[in-house]
Amino acid sequence: MTEITYTRQGDYNLPNLLPPQEEPVPHGKYALLRKKFLKEHRRVTYTNLLTSGKLNSHLAEIQQTAQRRMEQIVAQMAKNQGVTEELKASDQMKWVQMMSNLQNAAEETVLAELIYS
């Protein structure tokens, strides 16, 4: 347990109450979306993570997990639908269109599974 320190303001001693300080971590797209969701829809969870000093580590974990999951889903869907390097070489526009569709579908899945749950 850490010792509580006090600051004198006028006739009163006020405790110095600050949440545990975390190292600032740059957040990506999914971490920022998760943070916004927690702030707006899961206030108690957000406050608990913030006051315990675990918010940044939670957001970093969400970001990493979301990125890995996106890569896995896109690779699996590309394999299932036959999106290959040969298609990329022969019909670039079709390959771009299919990959874009796969990424959008994968992102919808990641958002539903990780971010907005």
N, C-alpha and C positions, 0 to 999 in steps of 0.2 A: 504494500500500500504506500502511495506517495504521501508526503507530508503536505498539508494544506498551508499555504502562505496567505498573508493578509496585507492589504494596502490600506493605509489610513487616509480617509477622505473626510475632512472636517472633524467631527466628534466621533466618527464611526470607523470601525475596522471592517472592511469588506473582504470576503474571501476572493482569492484569485482563482476563478473557476473557468478553465478552458478545456475543451475536448482534447484528447491526445492528438498530437501533431503528426501528420503523415508526410512522407516525401511527396512533393507534387509530381504527378505522372502525366505526360501528355496523353490525352484520350483520343481515340479514333471515333469513327461514325457510330459504331454499335454501342460503345461505352457512353457516348453522349445521349443516344436515344434511350438507353437503359436508365440513365440518371434522370432524364426528363420524365420518363414513365414513373419512376419511383417517387419523384417529387409530386407529381400530379395525382397519382392513383394509389400509391402505397406509402403514404406519409409516415406511418409508424415504422415501417421497415427502413425507410430513408433516414429518419431521425436516429434510429438505433445504430445503423451503420455509421452515420456521421459522428455521433457522440462516442462510439466505441473506437473510432479511429480506423475503421475497416472499409470505409467507402471506396477509397482509391484502389485498394487491393481487389475489392469486389468488382469494380469497373474494369480494371486491367484483366482480370480473369474472364469476365464476360467478353471483352474485346478479343482476347486470344482464342477463346472457345468458338466464338462466332466466326472468326476468320478461318479457323481450321475446318469447321463444319461446312462453311461455304465452299471451300476447296474440295472437300470430300463429296458433297452433293453434286457439284458441277461436274467433277470427273466421272462420277458414277452415271449421271444422266447422259453425259456426252458419250460414254461407252455404250449405254443402252440404245441410244438413238443414232448411233453410227456417225457421230461428228468426229472426223479423223483429220490427220495432217494431209492425207490425200485429197480430202474434200477441200481443205484450205488451199491447197495448191491448184486444184482444178476450178473451183468456183468460190472465190473469196467472199463475194457478197452474200451468198447463201450461208457460208460458214459463219460470217459475222452475225447474220440475222439469227441463226440457230443458237449461237453462243450467247447472244444477248437475251434471247428467250429463256435459255437455261439458267442464266445468272439471275434473271428476274424471278423465276420460279423458286430457285434456291434461296434467294433473299426473303421471299415471302415465308418460306418454311422456317428459316433462322429467326426471323422476327417473331413469328408465332411461338416457336419453341423456347427461345432464350430471352428475348427482349421484353415481350409483352406478356410474361407469365408470372 
